[in-house]
Amino acid sequence: MIQIIGLLARFAFMVSLVGPIDPRYHTYDEVWAELDSLALTYPSISALDTLCLSTRDSLAIPVIKISDNPTSDDDEPALLYNGQHHGEELLGGEVALYLINDLLARYASDTLIHRWIDETEIFIVPMLNPEGKGIVMSGLDSIWRKNKRDNNNNGSFDLDSDGVDLNRNYDFCWDSGGTSDPSSENYRGPSPFSENETRGIRDLARQNHFVFDICYHNVRTGEGELAYYPWRWGVGFCKDYPFIKKIVDTLAAKIINDAGTNTYVPIYGYANEGTARNWLYGVCGTYAYTIEVSRTCYPPGNKVDSICMRNMPGAYYLMERVLGSGITGLITDSVTGQPLAAEFRIESYYDSTLPPRLSDSTFGRYRKLVNAGTYTVHFIESGYVSMTFGNVVVQPGIPTVLNVKMRPLAIAESDDHQVDNGRLEAYPNPFTRKLTIKFQIPNPPLSPFTKGGQKGEFPCLKIYDATGRLVKQFSRLSAKQFGGIQPFNQIIWSGSDDTGRPVPAGVYFIKLEIDRQKLMDKVLLLR
């Protein structure tokens, strides 16, 4: 009975939409033509690319990057705006397209927009579901949500059995969101990220470490003009709730509703839905929001510009907020200065059930937007000494910069146990093929036993790479070889590991161990 009622409601809604789509709404070809024109007009601040090809029809899905260096990867906070996960939601795509036009056109004259474009990287995907868009624009089904995946593998498109709901295809609580029924408009697909479209968003997010995201949707039910945030799970909210909620309250308050009587309303979403919003937050750490634009599926074309324009203050608020209160910095190796993809945790706002939040591997940059206050921050990376900073003060409106240099464990251990009066020399430094290692041991052992009858250790020479990984170990040598006959002893290292394979160029650490004490030197291998 419930299914019959649902089908009747769907049919009634389709009947109400009989007739052509208002020409104000862009077709697939018109979207691409407009983006091509904009990219040609503003080449210094925009770069147009193809995100991916759609799953069935191999239609190119556009993504445009807006920044002062649009073709390079700069150390700047990145934001993502995307529209039209669902075919019927043409209005969400129009808002994203309007945002592109407004940013580019006002860059030269608006000081705030100029600053945002110069200091951030803005990515916009206005049309994620071109296959669904085509079905709607053609009049074949005016409320089609899905793409056109051939679920029954018969080679033809069937309205009653094909397609995947892209916004139920993300790999976070995928199996508890949507449905496994291919005929349902909420079909989640055969597996997480089974669709090209969602994999395109996944890969873009992994590459750019977005701080914010807005997914623009619009509804057919009238329950629109909402701003969803992550999340409620069971009886509790996410650990970042104090930060996420404060941001969404301001975001929603900046968007005036269609009636002009109030603003959009913030509302939590549930974690177990398999949506883009939940995957972006749960897996990537992005503060992701879903804006349900307007209260109708297809408002008249003469009202579209007004709706889009009233959504701009919300979109622009995030561009300003991303430059405000938070904790950020670079995480690097204290010896080599190389960036580290290390974990960072804000004490009391860490969820052990979620993937760790990592700095990016390109710059070692980490970012966390928080409210003004005082925090304790932890930094963790395999092979390095963990670090904790307490009483980190965050002021209103500006980020607190906390750069971190993490010590390799090999270095830290050597600092704890240094040999007094011993000497260790390695030359030439830098070297290319052979390294001569000379060392002098204070009071070298003359027998396998030291005072008190305790068993002693003869010298052991180890070589570590910059990450603290042992690459070469010279065997412990006999008392005859280290009996103190010569004041100095030497070993030749040919730049190979314990298997005989040449090691790559880079920084290496020579460690001499004797009776729980150590001598250390640093060398540079060139190839």
C-alpha positions in Angstrom: 0.0 0.0 0.0 2.8 2.4 0.9 4.5 1.8 -2.5 1.2 2.4 -4.3 0.7 5.7 -2.5 4.3 6.7 -3.3 3.8 6.0 -7.0 0.6 8.0 -7.1 2.2 11.0 -5.4 5.1 10.7 -7.9 2.7 10.6 -10.8 0.7 13.6 -9.5 3.9 15.6 -9.1 5.0 14.7 -12.7 1.6 15.7 -14.1 2.0 19.1 -12.4 5.3 19.6 -14.2 4.1 18.7 -17.7 5.5 21.1 -20.2 9.0 22.3 -21.1 11.5 23.3 -18.6 11.9 27.1 -18.3 14.7 28.3 -20.6 16.3 30.1 -17.7 17.6 26.7 -16.6 20.9 25.7 -18.3 21.1 22.7 -20.5 24.2 20.5 -20.3 25.7 22.1 -23.4 24.8 25.6 -22.1 26.6 24.9 -18.9 29.8 24.0 -20.7 29.5 26.9 -23.2 29.2 29.4 -20.4 32.1 27.9 -18.4 34.3 27.9 -21.5 33.5 31.5 -22.1 34.2 32.5 -18.5 37.6 30.6 -18.4 38.6 32.4 -21.6 37.6 35.8 -20.3 39.3 35.4 -16.9 42.3 33.2 -17.5 44.4 34.7 -14.7 42.0 33.7 -12.0 40.2 30.6 -13.3 41.0 27.2 -14.7 38.4 25.0 -16.2 38.9 21.2 -16.2 37.0 17.9 -16.4 36.3 16.3 -13.0 35.5 12.9 -14.6 33.2 11.3 -17.2 29.7 10.3 -16.2 29.1 6.6 -15.5 27.0 5.5 -18.4 27.1 8.2 -21.1 30.7 9.4 -20.6 29.6 13.0 -20.4 32.3 15.4 -19.2 31.6 16.8 -15.8 33.1 20.3 -15.3 35.1 21.6 -12.4 36.4 25.2 -12.3 39.1 26.4 -9.9 39.1 30.1 -9.0 42.2 31.5 -7.4 45.0 34.0 -8.1 47.2 31.1 -9.3 44.5 28.7 -10.7 46.9 26.3 -12.4 49.2 25.7 -9.4 48.7 24.1 -6.0 49.3 26.8 -3.5 49.5 26.6 0.3 46.1 28.2 0.8 42.9 27.0 2.3 40.6 25.3 -0.2 36.8 25.3 -0.4 34.4 23.2 -2.5 31.0 24.1 -3.8 29.0 21.6 -5.8 25.5 21.4 -7.2 23.1 18.9 -8.8 23.9 15.5 -7.2 20.3 14.8 -8.2 19.0 15.2 -11.8 15.8 17.1 -10.8 17.6 19.6 -8.7 18.4 22.1 -11.4 18.2 25.0 -9.0 21.1 23.8 -6.9 23.2 23.8 -10.1 22.1 27.3 -11.0 23.2 28.6 -7.6 26.7 27.1 -8.1 26.9 28.5 -11.7 25.7 31.9 -10.5 28.5 31.8 -7.8 31.1 31.3 -10.5 29.9 34.3 -12.6 29.6 36.5 -9.6 33.1 35.8 -8.3 34.8 36.3 -11.6 32.9 39.4 -12.6 33.5 41.2 -9.3 37.1 40.3 -8.7 38.5 43.5 -10.1 36.0 45.8 -8.3 35.1 44.2 -4.9 38.0 44.3 -2.4 36.6 41.4 -0.3 36.1 39.1 -3.3 39.6 40.1 -4.5 41.0 39.0 -1.1 39.1 35.7 -1.0 40.3 34.8 -4.5 43.9 35.8 -3.7 44.1 34.0 -0.4 42.1 30.8 -1.0 41.5 28.2 -3.6 37.9 27.8 -4.6 36.6 24.8 -6.5 33.1 24.7 -8.0 31.3 21.7 -9.6 28.0 23.1 -10.8 26.7 19.9 -12.5 27.7 16.6 -10.9 24.9 14.6 -12.5 24.6 15.4 -16.3 22.9 12.1 -17.1 20.0 12.9 -14.6 19.9 16.5 -15.8 19.4 15.3 -19.4 16.5 13.1 -18.5 14.8 16.0 -16.7 15.5 18.5 -19.4 14.2 16.2 -22.1 10.9 15.8 -20.3 11.3 12.0 -20.0 10.9 12.2 -16.2 10.7 15.6 -14.5 11.6 14.3 -11.0 14.4 11.9 -11.9 17.1 11.9 -9.2 19.6 9.3 -10.2 22.2 8.9 -13.0 21.7 6.3 -15.7 23.7 3.2 -14.5 22.5 0.1 -16.4 21.4 -1.9 -13.4 19.8 -4.7 -15.3 22.6 -4.8 -17.9 20.2 -5.0 -20.8 21.9 -2.2 -22.8 18.8 0.1 -22.8 17.8 2.8 -20.4 14.8 1.8 -18.1 13.1 4.3 -15.9 11.8 1.6 -13.6 15.1 -0.1 -12.9 18.2 1.9 -13.8 20.3 4.6 -12.1 22.0 5.2 -8.8 21.3 8.0 -6.3 24.7 9.6 -6.2 24.1 11.2 -2.8 23.8 7.7 -1.3 26.9 6.3 -3.0 29.6 7.6 -0.7 31.7 5.3 1.5 30.6 6.4 4.9 27.8 4.4 6.4 27.0 3.5 2.9 25.2 0.2 3.8 22.8 2.0 6.2 21.8 4.8 3.8 19.5 4.6 0.8 18.3 1.2 -0.3 19.6 -1.9 -2.1 16.6 -1.9 -4.4 17.7 -0.8 -7.9 14.2 0.3 -8.8 14.1 2.8 -5.9 15.0 6.4 -6.5 17.2 6.1 -3.4 19.2 3.2 -4.7 22.7 3.5 -3.3 24.5 1.5 -6.0 26.2 -1.9 -6.0 29.1 -0.7 -3.8 30.5 2.5 -2.3 32.0 4.8 -4.9 30.7 2.5 -7.7 29.9 5.6 -9.8 32.4 7.8 -11.7 30.7 10.9 -10.4 31.2 10.2 -6.7 34.7 9.0 -7.3 35.4 12.3 -9.0 34.4 14.2 -5.8 36.4 11.7 -3.7 39.6 12.2 -5.7 39.2 16.0 -5.8 38.7 16.0 -2.0 41.7 13.8 -1.3 43.9 16.0 -3.4 42.8 19.4 -2.0 42.0 18.9 1.7 38.9 21.1 1.6 38.2 23.1 4.8 34.6 23.8 3.8 32.0 22.3 1.4 28.5 23.3 0.4 26.4 20.8 -1.4 23.5 22.7 -3.1 20.3 20.8 -3.3 16.6 21.7 -3.7 13.5 19.8 -2.8 10.1 18.9 -4.3 8.4 18.5 -0.9 8.3 22.1 0.2 10.7 21.4 3.2 13.4 23.6 1.9 15.3 26.7 2.8 17.4 24.6 5.3 21.1 24.3 6.0 22.0 20.8 7.1 25.2 20.1 9.1 27.0 17.0 10.4 25.7 15.3 12.4 23.6 13.5 14.9 24.5 9.9 15.5 22.3 8.1 18.0 21.8 10.4 20.9 24.9 12.5 20.4 26.5 15.1 18.1 29.9 15.0 16.5 33.0 16.1 18.5 33.3 19.3 16.4 29.7 20.3 17.1 30.7 23.6 18.9 32.6 24.8 15.9 30.3 23.4 13.1 27.1 24.6 14.8 28.4 28.2 15.3 29.4 28.4 11.6 26.1 27.0 10.3 24.1 29.3 12.5 25.8 32.3 10.9 25.7 30.7 7.4 21.9 30.1 7.5 21.2 33.5 9.0 22.8 35.2 6.0 20.4 33.6 3.4 17.0 35.3 3.1 14.1 33.0 2.3 11.9 33.4 -0.8 9.2 35.1 1.0 11.6 37.7 2.4 10.2 37.2 5.9 13.0 35.2 7.5 16.3 33.3 6.9 17.2 29.7 6.2 17.1 27.4 9.2 20.1 25.3 10.4 19.3 21.6 11.0 21.4 18.6 11.8 21.5 15.6 9.5 22.1 12.0 10.6 25.4 10.3 10.2 24.1 7.0 8.7 23.0 8.2 5.3 25.9 7.6 2.8 25.8 11.2 1.7 28.6 13.5 0.4 28.2 15.7 3.4 28.9 12.9 5.9 31.8 11.4 3.9 33.5 14.7 3.5 33.2 15.4 7.2 33.7 11.8 8.6 36.6 10.8 6.4 38.2 14.0 5.2 37.5 16.3 8.2 35.8 18.9 6.0 33.1 21.1 7.6 30.5 20.1 5.0 27.0 21.6 4.7 24.0 20.9 2.6 21.9 23.9 1.5 18.3 23.0 0.5 17.6 25.9 -1.8 14.1 27.4 -2.0 10.9 25.5 -1.3 10.0 24.3 -4.8 11.7 22.1 -7.3 11.4 24.4 -10.3 10.6 28.0 -9.4 9.7 30.2 -12.4 12.7 31.3 -14.4 12.1 34.9 -13.6 12.8 34.1 -9.9 15.9 32.1 -10.3 18.3 35.0 -10.2 16.8 36.4 -7.0 17.1 33.0 -5.3 20.7 32.6 -6.4 21.6 36.2 -5.4 20.2 35.7 -1.9 22.3 32.5 -1.5 25.6 34.4 -2.2 26.1 35.9 1.3 26.1 32.3 2.7 28.7 31.1 0.2 30.8 34.2 0.8 30.6 33.9 4.6 32.6 30.6 4.4 35.3 32.3 2.3 35.8 34.9 5.0 35.4 32.4 7.9 38.1 30.1 6.5 40.6 32.9 7.1 39.4 33.5 10.6 39.7 31.8 14.1 41.5 28.5 14.0 44.8 26.7 14.5 47.1 26.2 11.6 50.8 25.6 10.7 53.4 23.5 9.0 54.5 20.1 10.3 58.0 19.3 9.2 60.9 16.9 10.0 63.2 18.7 12.4 66.3 17.4 10.6 65.5 17.6 6.9 62.8 20.3 6.9 60.7 18.1 4.7 56.9 18.3 5.1 55.1 15.5 7.1 51.6 14.1 6.6 51.2 13.8 10.4 48.2 13.4 12.6 47.0 16.4 14.7 44.4 16.3 17.4 42.6 19.0 19.4 42.2 17.6 22.8 38.5 17.1 23.8 37.6 17.4 20.1 39.0 14.1 18.8 36.9 11.1 17.7 38.9 7.8 17.8 36.2 6.1 15.6 36.9 8.4 12.6 40.0 8.4 10.4 42.9 10.5 11.7 43.1 14.1 10.7 46.4 14.6 8.8 48.4 17.5 7.5 48.8 17.5 3.7 51.9 15.8 2.3 52.8 18.6 -0.1 53.3 21.4 2.4 52.8 19.7 5.8 50.0 22.1 6.3 47.3 21.4 8.9 44.2 23.5 9.5 41.5 23.3 12.1 38.8 26.0 12.4 37.8 26.4 16.1 36.1 29.1 18.2 38.1 31.6 20.1 39.5 30.0 23.2 42.4 28.0 24.7 43.3 24.5 23.4 45.7 21.6 23.8 47.0 20.2 20.5 48.7 16.9 19.9 50.9 15.9 16.9 51.6 12.2 16.2 53.6 10.5 13.4 55.1 7.0 13.1 58.9 7.2 13.6 58.8 10.6 15.3 58.5 11.8 18.9 54.9 12.8 19.6 54.5 16.4 20.6 51.9 18.2 22.8 51.3 22.0 23.1 49.1 23.2 25.9 47.5 26.6 26.4 47.3 27.4 22.6 45.3 30.6 22.5 43.0 31.3 19.6 41.8 34.9 19.1 38.6 36.0 17.5 38.8 36.6 13.7 42.4 35.5 13.1 44.2 32.1 12.9 46.8 31.1 15.5 49.9 29.8 13.7 51.7 26.9 15.4 54.5 25.4 13.3 55.8 22.1 14.5 59.2 20.4 13.9 59.0 16.7 14.8 62.1 14.9 15.8 62.9 11.5 14.3 63.0 8.8 17.0 66.5 7.8 16.0 67.7 11.3 16.8 65.7 11.5 20.1 67.1 8.2 21.3 70.7 9.3 20.6 70.2 12.6 22.5 69.3 10.6 25.6 72.5 8.5 25.7 75.6 10.3 24.5 79.1 8.9 25.1 81.4 11.2 27.0 84.9 11.7 25.6 84.1 9.6 22.5 84.6 10.7 18.9 82.8 9.8 15.7 83.8 11.2 12.3 82.5 10.5 8.8 84.0 11.8 5.6 83.8 13.0 2.9 80.5 14.7 3.8 78.6 15.0 1.5 79.7 11.7 -0.2 78.7 9.9 -3.4 80.1 6.4 -3.3 82.1 5.5 -0.2 82.0 6.9 3.3 84.8 6.5 5.8 83.6 6.2 9.3 86.2 6.7 12.0 85.5 6.4 15.7 87.3 6.4 19.0 85.8 4.6 22.0 86.6 5.7 25.6 87.8 2.8 27.7 87.2 0.1 25.0 86.3 -3.3 26.3 89.2 -5.8 26.6 87.0 -8.8 27.4 83.4 -9.8 27.0 82.8 -8.8 30.6 82.9 -5.5 32.4 83.2 -4.6 36.0 81.0 -6.6 38.4 80.8 -9.5 36.1 78.1 -8.0 33.9 78.3 -9.0 30.3 79.5 -6.1 28.1 78.8 -5.2 24.5 81.3 -4.5 21.8 80.7 -1.6 19.5 77.8 -1.8 17.0 77.5 0.7 14.1 74.0 1.4 12.6 72.9 3.7 9.8 69.4 5.1 9.7 67.6 7.1 7.0 65.8 10.4 7.8 62.6 8.7 8.8 64.4 6.7 11.5 64.3 3.4 9.5 67.4 1.2 10.0 69.1 0.6 6.6 72.5 -0.8 7.5 74.0 -2.5 10.5 77.6 -3.5 10.9 77.9 -6.7 13.0 79.2 -6.5 16.5 83.0 -7.0 16.3 85.4 -9.0 18.4 87.4 -7.7 21.4 90.5 -8.3 19.3 89.4 -5.8 16.7 88.4 -3.3 19.3 90.9 -4.1 22.0 92.3 -0.6 22.2 95.4 -1.4 20.1 94.6 1.6 17.8 93.3 4.9 19.2 90.9 5.1 16.2 89.0 2.5 14.3 87.3 2.8 10.9 84.6 1.2 8.7 83.9 1.9 5.1 80.2 2.2 4.0 79.5 1.9 0.3 76.0 3.5 0.5 74.1 0.2 0.3 71.6 -1.4 2.7 71.8 -4.8 4.5 70.7 -6.5 1.3 73.4 -4.9 -0.8 71.0 -2.6 -2.7 72.1 1.1 -3.1 70.1 3.4 -0.9 68.6 6.6 -2.3 70.2 10.0 -2.0 69.3 11.9 1.2 70.3 12.5 4.9 71.5 9.5 6.9 72.4 9.1 10.6 75.4 7.1 11.8 75.0 5.7 15.3 77.7 4.0 17.3 76.3 2.0 20.2 78.4 0.7 23.1 77.2 -0.4 26.5 73.8 1.4 26.2 75.5 4.6 25.2 75.6 6.2 21.7 77.6 8.5 19.5 76.0 10.0 16.4 76.8 11.9 13.2 74.8 13.1 10.2 75.8 12.7 6.6 74.4 13.5 3.2 74.5 11.0 0.3 74.5 12.4 -3.2 73.7 10.3 -6.3 
